[in-house]
Amino acid sequence: MKHFFKITGMTCKSCKASVEKHISQLKSVIDVEVYIDKEEVVIEMSDYMAIDKLQRAIPEKYTITEINSQKLTTESSTSGFKVSEDSKLKQLKPLFLIIFYILISSVLLNYKNWNWIDFMIDFMGLFYIIFSFFKMLDLKGFPNSFRMYDPLAKRIPIYAKVYPFIETVLGLMFLMRFEITIALWITIFVLGTTTIGVTKVLLNKKSLRCACLGTTLKLPMSEATFIENTIMIVMATLMLIDGL
């Protein structure tokens, strides 16, 4: 269930990231989103927590108080959390559009001298570059969202911080045809780990925000996230089996 709180003391994006980080570490918190201009925080919890527990979880400079938990503000209703009247397909439209453009671009790059291996390499390279770009837009906010479901990021916080850069390097390796075999093994490892976390979220029917496109685009965790990762893993596996 979502609960809405008033929070004061925030002055910048670093404050927003700090509040989200501390609250997201609480056991019962499923998702959290902070709005600086509205001085509000929206917290989705599996079990309700008393306001004093939330207050103790954040730095002393911030003060949190509960407001009407049944009323969404204009900003929060159009941002990160799932709104009942929006279909899952509509929410995932940005993801589908991006994958469509990556697919078309990969086809156009190879249609004159068609080769499935080159097509898959270009697809994976463009996939990583574009997806890492969106993550780079909010390097402070991305780790908090990523740690909500990725098993490795939960255990090793620094991994969540460098993950966008890992994707950028992988994208360049594929597009430049540099050490493709190494890039394929890394792909299977990093996306395989993330897929394990995504699968657990879907099986537990939790409502989490997907960080695959960073925090700029508010996407729900869904079967599409699982399929997107699986496609990349399958491509990597096929190329390793083929021996390039």
Secondary structure as UniProt FT lines:
FT   STRAND          2..8
FT   HELIX           13..24
FT   TURN            27..28
FT   STRAND          29..35
FT   TURN            36..39
FT   STRAND          40..45
FT   HELIX           51..57
FT   TURN            60..61
FT   STRAND          63..66
FT   TURN            69..70
FT   HELIX           74..77
FT   TURN            78..80
FT   TURN            84..85
FT   HELIX           88..91
FT   HELIX           93..110
FT   TURN            112..113
FT   HELIX           116..136
FT   TURN            137..141
FT   HELIX           142..147
FT   TURN            148..149
FT   HELIX           151..155
FT   HELIX           157..175
FT   TURN            176..177
FT   HELIX           180..203
FT   TURN            204..205
FT   STRAND          209..210
FT   TURN            212..216
FT   STRAND          219..220
FT   HELIX           223..242
//
